[in-house]
């Protein structure tokens, strides 16, 4: 049975999943990179994203590795793909990751502005979809017997939580205070939505919390 998962989504101690003022110079918003230091250090991240044979093993790496297992399709918000807003500029932009993104599957990007699909190296194919429900329907079809992973960003996770679409969500709480940015839980009542904490583990660079839905 296909599950809808969130894995290795980093938030600050004060609940922000991205910094403010995202731009080409600040892909994760100002200060946002600090949320992901724990992930950058792991062996799986170095191998999968940086194509480097180095990095640390242990609890943090175990969570990163598990997040890539049994994933048949991805859903991403537009800002996880590009810093641009509004109609697509004719600039040849194909994502933050170069010619061979780390997804190796079909990826459904949420946007209100239509765009042709993009085929990338390594089996990644980007599709551009207007809404979360259509994206989930198409991602579920693409995933087959595997799971659908929602990669972010904050607004996409909030939409999915409100609609009770997420079956399991792994959050990595980084020892960082951002003060401002995009807050993951503002105005959300997770208890009322049927979510509860099912696991917590202390890693070297982050505290890992798993939230499940009954």
C-alpha positions, 0 to 999 in steps of 0.5 A: 500500500502506498504511503505518503511520507515526509522524511528529513525535513529540518525545522529550527527550535522555534519551529521554522522550516525555512528562513526569510527572503529566499533568493538565488543567493539564499536558496533556503532563505536567510539563515536556512542553511543552518537547519541542514548542517546535520544532513550535510555532514552525513555519508548518505547526503554526501553520496546521493547529493554531492556525489562524494565518497565521504561523510559521517555514519550514525543516527543522522545518516540512518534517518537520511538513508531511510528517507530514500528507501521505497520512494516511487515519486516525489511532490515538491513546492515550487520554491523547492525547485526555483527562486522565481515567482509568477510566470516562468522566466525564459532562463533555462532553469532546471532546478537547484541540483544540476543535470542529475538531481538526487530524486531518480523518480518522477517529481511533481512540482506545485505551481499555478503557472503551466510548464512543460515537463523536464526530463533529467539525467538519472531517471528524474522527471519534473512535472508541473501541477496546479494543486496538491490533490492532483499532484498526489493522484499523479504521484501515487500512480507513478509510485506504483507499489512504492511510497510518495515522499513530500519533500517540502517546502513549508507551505506544501507540508502545511497544505498536506497536513491540513488535508490529512494527506500525510501518513508519517512525517519525520522532522529533524529539529536542529539546535538553531533559533531562526526567529523568523521565516516560514513557520511549520505549525502556526495555526495548526492543531495536530491533535485535532488532525489526528497526528501524534508523536510516535518516535523520538531519537537524539542524533549528533546534529539534530533531534529526530521526531516521527509524527504519525496519523491514526 
